[in-house]
């Protein structure tokens, strides 16, 4: 077969799968998978037999690596890194035997934040990088070499014969000597964080991928100690997460767009594209040449270019149906005029030149998005465009029109409403409008131009142009930035110290709720600091929140500052905030008793949760249930608007959440006659979205 097709798949976790490796040992093939909950699973790949499950970390297992019996160890080892900032080393044989109560044979404690990357270095050294802006080389003699960026994560570190290369979230590509001296740097190597890279030792080339969707190829001028960009190509318009060699000059690249790309660096083009049902976080190339992927839906899937390992026709059909079930919504899709879209081609014979691209075709009654698969040798549907359905707008006299626009005039404080149908002659519409409103005819040319612009095909489907109508998803997070009052209780804290988290924990320990209010309010502002993760580790923040939500003697003032703190932690700790959502969601049961101030604060944290929910989709059902519950409660108008917009975000980003759509329809239908104009405009936006 010319390209990859679906081979097999199995759901092995309810949580996202975030890391994956394979190991060949004793003539057997094993698979090791880490998930978002900190669990590491060990499988015999033959039949996907589960051999062991261990709780490896607190939070996401972000990276796993295998080293065959290093010099300083008596056994083969597996190294894992997690959200807890710890690098654990495990006895592989014990894990594969199914031993219970397994603990690490060694833990490397040097990083202070999430581990991004682990690799094996020369002479059995271990390379790690972290959100704490450092990369570390753990030498087998116990020494450590540390390199540090000024800010932001180091997503990956690569060892070469001329030094260490680091790839930063600050968009920098840097080279360090083996003694940790920075030799050179490309300050803006990409227009986004660099997420992964590969070094080709024979060609002396470095491949890098980034959140900007680009793959770039660099060479290194050893004489002048500098990187030179050789080639760059846009792979995807979304984030790219991983790159690894397949065979020869081909590389596998995975990203946010639920696709795996095969890129040939000699041909300098994408030679195959594998559409998948979910975002792929981990990948490995099996010894038989098959591709294995793990993804956010908890599945491990394999793909092959050998006919004997291809899935059955029934399995193939179900898989392709799942791939094509995605829905695409948004303003960019609403602007598509169906009349401009071609019908789905009956032949794919000329599609090989379009590998790696996507196209919209009319497919019966739908506008579907397709990509060409080399393995299947045909166009594969990857989703359907769901355009917003716009109704006619009704004029005061009861007539219905396609559109209404506002025309400002110096003679009136309020704008005039111009109702019209797009098929009408714009000269006639403009002339009749000016005449009926006794306005000067000198404005006619301006109005004609405005009508032509607004009645163009891409806006024909719009029903109103009022600026305050909310477009979903609304992603401007709400943070509380007002200054806090100084308090003597904070005088013992070293606010600039890396130990701030432990200091706050000791300060709030055993204190009643009332005495914690100034500490919480201080923390509310501190978590907005760009460098806060260097001073409060993620686990410390989680422990602080868990302590605060269980205090005795809470009153409304306490709730208000607590909810404002939780809203603000989404800025720098969005993953942790989503993981802690259940801790705070409980208080929705007391929402009716809150003051307006506390209701607004609680509604704000729910809104922020809706903004960041795609980072942890498992939170969305719980968030949807909380929102549905609160919609039935009488509340402050500002709080209600924030909750309604949060509902809109959830519906937009998780269209499969049918229950919240039904619930919102029921509730908002009862609000229509009694709500304020601003609430009503938000409700209309929600109805339009639904």
C-alpha positions in Angstrom: 0.0 0.0 0.0 1.2 3.5 -0.8 0.2 5.1 2.4 -1.1 4.5 5.9 -4.6 3.1 6.7 -6.4 2.3 10.0 -5.3 -1.0 11.6 -6.7 -1.2 15.1 -7.9 0.8 18.1 -8.8 0.4 21.8 -9.9 2.7 24.5 -7.7 2.1 27.5 -8.5 5.1 29.7 -11.3 7.5 30.5 -8.6 10.2 30.8 -6.5 11.8 28.0 -3.5 9.7 27.0 -0.5 12.0 26.9 2.7 9.9 26.3 3.7 6.7 24.6 6.7 4.5 23.9 7.3 1.0 22.7 10.0 -1.5 23.9 11.4 -4.6 22.4 12.6 -7.0 25.0 13.0 -10.8 25.1 11.6 -11.1 21.5 8.4 -9.4 22.7 6.9 -6.0 22.0 5.6 -3.9 24.9 3.7 -0.6 24.9 3.9 1.9 27.8 1.3 4.7 28.0 1.0 7.7 30.4 -2.3 9.5 31.0 -3.5 12.8 32.3 -4.3 11.4 35.7 -0.7 10.3 36.4 -1.3 6.7 35.6 1.3 4.6 33.6 0.1 1.4 31.9 2.3 -1.4 30.7 1.0 -3.7 27.8 2.1 -6.7 25.9 1.3 -5.3 22.4 0.3 -8.8 21.2 -3.4 -8.7 22.0 -2.9 -5.5 24.0 -2.7 -7.5 27.3 -2.5 -5.2 30.3 0.5 -6.2 32.5 0.5 -3.5 35.1 -0.9 -0.1 36.1 1.0 2.2 38.4 0.3 5.7 39.8 3.4 7.3 38.5 2.8 11.0 39.1 0.5 13.6 40.5 -1.2 14.9 37.3 -0.3 14.4 33.7 2.4 11.9 32.7 4.0 14.2 30.0 7.0 12.1 28.9 8.3 8.5 29.1 11.7 7.1 28.0 13.3 3.7 28.0 17.0 3.0 28.7 18.4 -0.6 28.4 20.4 -1.4 31.5 22.5 1.7 32.0 25.9 1.4 33.5 24.9 2.6 36.9 21.8 0.4 37.1 21.3 -3.4 37.5 18.2 -3.5 35.4 16.4 -2.0 32.3 14.7 1.2 33.3 11.8 3.4 32.3 11.9 7.1 33.1 8.8 9.2 33.4 8.1 12.9 34.0 4.9 14.5 35.1 3.0 17.6 36.0 4.4 17.3 39.6 7.9 18.3 38.3 9.4 14.9 39.3 11.4 12.5 37.1 10.9 8.9 38.3 13.0 5.9 37.4 11.3 2.5 37.4 12.5 -1.1 37.3 11.1 -2.2 33.9 11.2 -5.9 34.8 9.2 -5.4 37.9 6.6 -3.4 36.0 6.3 -6.0 33.3 6.0 -8.8 35.9 2.9 -7.1 37.3 4.5 -6.5 40.7 2.1 -4.6 43.0 3.0 -1.5 45.1 5.8 -0.6 42.8 7.8 2.5 43.8 10.5 4.3 41.9 14.0 3.0 42.3 15.1 6.6 42.1 13.5 10.0 41.8 15.3 13.0 40.3 14.2 16.1 42.1 15.6 19.3 40.5 12.8 20.8 38.4 10.1 22.9 40.1 7.3 22.6 37.5 5.8 20.3 34.9 8.3 18.0 33.0 8.0 18.7 29.3 10.5 16.3 27.8 12.8 13.3 28.6 15.5 11.7 26.5 18.6 9.6 26.7 21.8 11.5 26.3 25.3 10.3 25.6 27.0 8.0 28.2 23.7 7.0 29.8 22.9 10.6 30.8 19.3 11.7 31.1 18.0 14.9 29.5 15.0 16.6 30.9 13.3 20.0 30.3 10.5 21.7 32.2 8.0 24.6 32.4 10.4 26.0 35.0 12.5 27.5 32.2 15.3 25.0 32.7 16.7 21.9 31.0 18.9 19.5 33.0 21.5 16.9 32.1 21.7 14.2 34.8 25.1 12.5 34.4 25.6 9.0 35.5 28.3 10.1 38.0 25.7 12.2 39.9 26.6 15.6 38.4 23.9 17.8 36.9 24.3 20.3 34.1 21.6 23.0 34.1 20.8 25.5 31.3 18.1 28.1 31.8 16.0 30.4 29.6 15.0 33.8 31.1 11.3 32.9 31.1 8.7 30.4 29.9 9.1 26.6 29.4 11.8 24.8 27.6 9.8 22.3 25.6 12.7 20.1 24.4 16.4 19.5 24.6 18.6 17.8 22.0 22.2 16.6 22.5 24.6 17.0 19.6 28.3 16.6 19.2 28.6 20.4 19.3 26.5 20.9 22.4 22.9 21.0 23.7 20.1 22.6 21.7 17.1 23.9 23.6 13.7 24.7 22.2 11.8 27.4 24.1 8.2 28.5 24.6 9.8 32.0 24.3 10.3 31.2 20.6 14.0 30.9 20.9 16.4 28.2 19.5 19.6 28.1 21.5 22.9 26.2 21.5 24.8 25.5 24.8 28.2 24.1 25.3 28.6 20.8 27.2 29.6 23.0 30.2 26.3 25.0 29.9 27.7 28.2 28.3 25.2 29.7 25.8 26.9 29.8 22.5 24.3 31.2 20.2 20.6 31.9 20.0 17.9 32.5 17.3 15.6 34.9 19.1 12.4 34.4 17.0 13.0 31.0 15.4 9.2 30.6 15.0 6.2 32.8 15.6 5.1 30.6 18.5 6.6 28.3 21.2 8.9 25.7 19.8 7.4 22.3 20.8 9.8 19.6 19.4 12.8 18.9 17.3 15.0 16.2 15.8 18.7 16.3 15.1 20.1 14.5 12.0 23.7 13.8 12.8 24.8 12.7 9.3 23.3 15.7 7.6 24.0 18.1 10.5 20.4 19.4 10.2 18.0 20.3 13.0 14.2 20.0 12.4 11.9 22.1 14.6 8.1 22.4 15.0 6.1 25.1 16.7 2.7 26.3 17.8 2.8 28.4 14.7 2.1 25.3 12.6 5.5 25.4 10.8 8.2 22.8 10.3 11.6 24.4 9.9 14.9 22.9 8.9 18.2 24.5 10.2 21.8 23.8 9.6 24.6 24.8 12.1 27.6 26.9 11.0 30.2 25.5 13.4 32.8 28.1 12.4 30.6 31.1 13.2 28.5 29.3 15.8 25.1 30.1 14.4 21.9 28.5 13.1 20.8 29.1 9.5 17.3 28.5 8.4 17.4 26.2 5.3 13.7 25.6 4.7 10.3 26.2 6.3 6.8 25.0 5.4 3.4 25.4 7.0 2.2 22.0 8.0 -1.0 23.0 9.8 -2.8 26.2 10.9 -3.0 24.8 14.5 -0.3 23.9 17.1 2.2 21.1 16.3 3.1 18.9 19.2 5.5 16.1 18.2 7.9 15.0 15.5 9.8 11.7 15.2 11.6 9.9 12.4 9.7 7.1 10.6 12.3 5.7 8.2 14.8 7.2 5.7 14.0 10.9 5.3 10.4 10.7 6.4 9.1 12.1 9.7 5.8 11.9 11.6 4.3 15.2 12.8 1.2 15.4 15.1 -0.7 18.4 16.2 -3.9 20.0 17.5 -5.9 19.5 14.2 -6.4 15.8 14.8 -4.1 14.8 12.0 -0.8 13.0 11.7 1.4 14.2 8.8 4.1 12.2 7.0 6.8 14.7 5.8 9.6 13.9 3.4 12.6 16.3 4.0 14.2 15.3 0.6 11.0 16.0 -1.3 10.2 18.9 1.0 6.5 18.1 1.1 3.8 16.2 2.9 3.6 12.7 1.4 0.7 11.3 3.5 -1.9 12.5 6.0 -3.7 10.4 8.5 -6.9 12.0 9.8 -7.8 10.8 13.3 -10.9 11.1 15.6 -9.0 13.0 18.3 -6.0 15.2 19.2 -2.9 13.0 19.2 -0.6 13.6 22.2 1.9 10.7 21.9 3.3 8.7 19.0 5.7 5.9 18.3 6.9 4.0 15.2 6.7 0.2 15.8 9.4 -2.2 14.6 7.1 -3.4 11.8 6.8 0.2 10.5 3.3 0.7 11.8 2.4 4.1 13.4 0.9 4.0 16.9 -0.9 7.0 18.4 -2.5 7.9 21.7 -5.0 10.7 22.0 -7.2 12.8 24.2 -10.2 10.5 23.8 -8.3 7.8 25.8 -7.7 5.6 22.7 -4.6 3.9 21.4 -4.7 3.4 17.7 -2.4 1.9 15.1 -2.0 2.6 11.4 -0.3 0.4 8.8 0.7 0.4 5.1 0.5 -3.4 5.0 -2.7 -5.0 3.7 -2.5 -8.0 6.0 -2.6 -5.7 9.1 -5.4 -3.4 7.8 -8.6 -3.3 9.8 -11.6 -5.3 8.6 -14.0 -3.5 6.2 -16.5 -3.1 9.0 -13.9 -1.7 11.4 -12.6 0.6 8.6 -16.1 1.9 7.9 -16.8 2.6 11.6 -13.4 4.4 11.9 -13.9 6.6 8.9 -17.4 7.4 10.1 -16.0 8.5 13.4 -13.3 10.7 11.7 -15.9 12.4 9.6 -18.2 13.1 12.6 -16.5 16.3 13.6 -18.4 19.6 13.4 -16.8 22.9 12.3 -18.4 26.1 13.5 -17.4 29.7 13.6 -17.5 33.0 11.8 -15.0 31.8 9.1 -17.4 29.0 8.2 -20.5 31.2 8.3 -18.9 33.4 5.7 -18.8 30.5 3.1 -21.4 31.0 0.4 -22.7 27.5 -0.5 -23.2 28.7 -4.0 -19.5 29.1 -4.4 -18.7 25.5 -3.3 -18.1 22.7 -5.9 -19.8 19.3 -5.7 -17.8 16.4 -4.3 -15.6 15.0 -7.1 -16.5 11.6 -8.3 -12.8 10.8 -9.0 -9.7 11.3 -6.9 -7.2 10.6 -9.7 -5.8 14.1 -9.6 -5.6 14.5 -5.9 -2.1 13.3 -5.1 -0.7 16.8 -5.7 -3.1 18.1 -2.9 -1.8 15.8 -0.1 -1.8 17.5 3.2 -4.5 20.1 2.3 -8.2 20.3 3.0 -11.1 21.3 0.8 -14.8 22.0 1.3 -17.3 20.2 -1.0 -21.0 20.0 -1.4 -21.9 16.5 -0.3 -25.6 15.9 -0.8 -27.2 18.6 1.4 -24.1 19.3 3.5 -20.9 21.3 3.3 -18.3 18.7 4.2 -14.5 19.1 4.7 -12.3 16.5 3.0 -8.7 15.6 2.7 -6.9 13.1 0.4 -5.6 9.9 1.9 -2.7 8.2 0.1 -3.5 4.9 1.9 -7.2 4.9 0.9 -6.4 6.6 -2.4 -9.5 8.7 -2.0 -10.9 11.8 -0.4 -11.7 11.2 3.3 -14.4 13.2 5.1 -13.0 14.9 8.2 -16.1 16.8 9.3 -19.2 18.8 8.4 -19.5 22.6 8.5 -22.4 23.7 10.7 -23.3 27.2 9.6 -25.4 29.4 11.8 -29.0 29.6 10.5 -30.2 33.1 10.4 -33.9 34.0 10.4 -35.6 37.0 8.7 -35.7 40.2 10.7 -39.1 41.8 11.3 -39.7 45.5 10.8 -42.1 47.4 13.1 -44.9 47.1 10.5 -44.6 43.3 10.6 -42.8 42.9 7.3 -39.9 40.5 7.1 -36.5 41.4 5.5 -33.2 39.7 5.0 -31.2 42.3 6.9 -31.4 45.5 9.0 -28.6 48.0 9.4 -28.2 51.2 11.4 -27.7 54.5 9.6 -26.4 57.3 11.8 -27.6 60.9 11.2 -26.6 64.3 12.6 -30.3 65.1 12.9 -31.2 62.3 15.3 -29.6 60.9 18.5 -30.8 57.4 17.6 -29.7 55.6 14.4 -32.3 55.0 11.7 -33.2 51.4 10.9 -32.8 50.4 7.3 -34.6 47.1 6.5 -34.0 45.6 3.1 -33.8 42.4 1.1 -30.4 41.7 -0.5 -31.9 41.0 -3.9 -33.4 44.5 -4.1 -31.8 47.3 -6.1 -29.5 49.2 -3.7 -30.3 52.5 -5.5 -34.0 52.1 -5.0 -33.5 50.9 -1.4 -31.3 53.9 -0.6 -33.5 56.5 -2.4 -36.7 55.3 -0.7 -35.1 55.2 2.7 -33.8 58.8 2.5 -37.2 60.0 1.1 -39.3 58.3 3.8 -37.1 59.7 6.6 -36.8 63.2 5.1 -33.0 62.9 4.9 -30.8 64.7 2.4 -30.2 62.9 -0.9 -26.5 63.8 -0.7 -26.0 60.7 1.4 -27.3 58.3 -1.3 -23.9 57.3 -2.7 -22.6 56.5 0.8 -25.7 54.4 1.6 -25.5 52.5 -1.7 -21.9 51.6 -1.1 -22.8 50.5 2.4 -25.6 48.4 1.2 -23.5 46.7 -1.4 -20.8 45.9 1.1 -23.2 44.5 3.7 -25.3 42.5 1.2 -22.3 40.7 -0.2 -22.7 36.9 -0.2 -20.5 36.3 2.8 -22.9 38.6 4.9 -26.1 37.7 3.3 -26.8 35.2 6.0 -26.5 37.7 8.8 -29.7 38.9 10.4 -28.5 41.9 12.4 -25.3 44.1 12.6 -25.6 45.3 16.2 -22.1 45.4 17.7 -23.1 44.2 21.1 -24.4 40.8 19.9 -22.0 38.2 21.4 -20.0 36.0 19.0 -19.1 32.6 20.4 -16.8 31.4 21.6 -16.1 34.4 23.8 -12.5 34.0 25.1 -11.7 37.3 26.9 -11.0 35.8 30.4 -12.2 37.8 33.4 -9.5 38.6 35.9 -9.9 40.7 39.1 -7.1 43.2 39.2 -8.1 45.8 41.8 -5.5 46.4 44.5 -5.8 44.6 47.8 -5.5 46.2 51.3 -2.2 45.8 53.1 -2.3 43.5 56.1 0.1 42.8 59.0 -0.6 39.1 58.6 1.4 39.2 55.3 4.5 40.7 56.8 6.1 37.3 57.4 5.9 36.3 53.7 8.8 36.7 51.3 6.6 37.5 48.3 9.5 37.3 45.8 10.9 34.0 47.0 10.6 30.7 45.1 9.2 29.4 48.4 6.1 31.6 48.3 3.8 28.6 47.9 5.0 26.9 51.0 4.9 30.2 52.9 1.2 30.7 52.0 0.4 27.1 53.0 2.0 27.5 56.4 0.3 30.8 56.9 -3.2 29.6 56.2 -2.8 26.3 58.0 -5.3 25.9 60.9 -6.4 29.6 60.5 -10.1 30.2 60.5 -11.7 31.4 57.3 -12.0 35.1 58.5 -8.3 35.4 59.1 -7.5 34.0 55.7 -9.4 36.7 53.7 -6.4 39.1 53.4 -4.1 36.2 52.4 -6.5 35.1 49.7 -6.9 38.6 48.4 -3.1 39.0 48.3 -2.9 35.7 46.4 -5.6 36.8 44.0 -3.2 39.5 42.7 0.0 37.4 42.9 -1.3 34.7 40.6 -1.7 37.2 37.8 2.1 37.7 37.8 3.8 36.3 34.7 6.5 34.7 36.8 4.2 33.2 39.5 4.9 29.6 38.5 8.5 30.1 39.6 7.3 31.0 43.1 4.3 28.8 43.6 4.5 25.3 42.2 1.4 23.7 40.8 1.0 21.2 43.6 1.4 23.9 46.2 -1.3 25.9 44.5 -3.6 22.8 44.5 -2.9 22.2 48.2 -3.7 25.9 48.9 -7.1 25.7 47.1 -8.0 22.4 48.8 -7.2 23.9 52.2 -9.2 27.1 51.5 -12.3 25.4 50.3 -12.6 23.3 53.5 -12.3 26.1 56.1 -14.8 26.5 58.8 -16.7 29.7 59.4 -16.9 30.9 55.8 -19.0 34.0 55.2 -20.0 36.0 52.1 -16.9 38.1 52.2 -14.8 34.9 52.3 -16.7 33.4 49.4 -16.3 36.6 47.3 -12.4 36.7 47.6 -12.1 32.9 47.2 -14.1 32.9 44.0 -12.1 35.8 42.7 -8.8 34.0 43.4 -10.1 30.9 41.6 -11.1 33.1 38.6 -7.6 34.5 38.5 -5.6 31.3 38.7 -6.8 30.4 35.2 -4.3 32.9 33.9 -1.2 30.9 34.8 -2.6 27.7 36.1 -5.4 26.8 33.7 -4.8 23.0 33.8 -4.7 23.0 37.6 -7.8 25.1 37.8 -9.7 22.7 35.6 -8.4 19.7 37.7 -9.7 21.5 40.8 -13.1 22.4 39.4 -15.0 19.9 41.4 -13.5 21.4 44.6 -15.2 24.7 43.9 -18.3 23.6 41.9 -19.8 22.3 45.1 -20.6 25.9 46.1 -23.1 26.3 43.3 -25.6 24.7 45.8 -25.3 27.9 47.9 -25.5 30.4 45.0 -28.9 31.7 45.9 -27.6 32.8 49.3 -24.7 34.7 48.0 -24.6 38.5 47.7 -24.5 40.1 44.2 -20.7 40.5 44.6 -20.2 36.9 45.4 -22.6 35.8 42.6 -20.6 37.8 40.1 -17.3 36.4 41.3 -18.6 32.8 41.1 -20.1 33.4 37.6 -16.7 34.8 36.5 -14.9 31.6 37.5 -17.5 29.6 35.6 -17.0 31.8 32.6 -13.2 31.3 32.8 -13.7 27.6 33.1 -15.7 27.6 29.9 -13.0 29.6 28.1 -10.3 27.0 29.1 -12.4 23.9 29.1 -11.0 22.5 25.8 -7.7 21.9 27.7 -9.6 19.3 29.8 -12.7 18.2 28.0 -13.7 15.9 30.9 -14.6 19.0 32.9 -17.3 20.1 30.4 -20.1 17.8 31.5 -19.7 18.9 35.2 -19.5 22.6 34.1 -22.6 22.1 31.9 -24.5 20.7 34.9 -23.5 23.5 37.2 -24.6 26.1 34.5 -27.9 24.4 34.0 -28.6 24.4 37.7 -27.8 28.1 38.1 -29.9 29.1 35.2 -33.0 28.3 37.3 -31.8 30.5 40.2 -32.7 34.2 40.6 -29.4 36.2 40.5 -27.7 39.4 39.8 -28.0 40.6 36.1 -24.2 40.8 35.6 -23.8 37.3 37.0 -26.5 36.0 34.7 -24.9 37.5 31.6 -21.6 35.8 32.4 -23.3 32.5 33.0 -25.3 32.8 29.8 -22.1 33.5 27.8 -20.4 30.5 29.6 -23.3 28.4 28.3 -22.6 29.7 24.8 -19.0 28.8 25.0 -19.8 25.2 26.1 -22.3 24.8 23.3 -19.9 26.1 20.7 -16.9 24.1 21.8 -18.8 20.9 22.8 -21.7 20.8 20.4 -22.4 17.2 21.5 -23.6 18.6 24.9 -27.3 18.4 23.8 -28.6 18.4 27.3 -27.4 21.9 28.1 -28.9 23.2 24.8 -32.3 21.7 25.7 -32.1 23.1 29.2 -31.1 26.6 28.0 -33.9 26.7 25.6 -36.4 25.8 28.4 -35.0 28.4 30.7 -34.5 31.3 28.3 -38.0 30.9 26.8 -39.3 31.8 30.3 -37.0 34.9 30.5 -37.9 36.6 27.3 -40.7 38.8 28.7 -39.1 39.9 32.0 -35.4 40.3 31.3 -33.5 43.6 30.6 -32.4 44.6 27.1 -28.8 43.5 27.7 -29.8 40.1 29.0 -32.2 39.7 26.1 -29.5 40.5 23.5 -27.3 37.8 25.1 -30.3 35.3 25.0 -30.9 36.1 21.3 -27.2 35.3 20.6 -27.6 32.0 22.4 -30.7 31.1 20.5 -28.9 32.0 17.3 -26.0 29.7 18.3 -28.3 26.8 19.2 
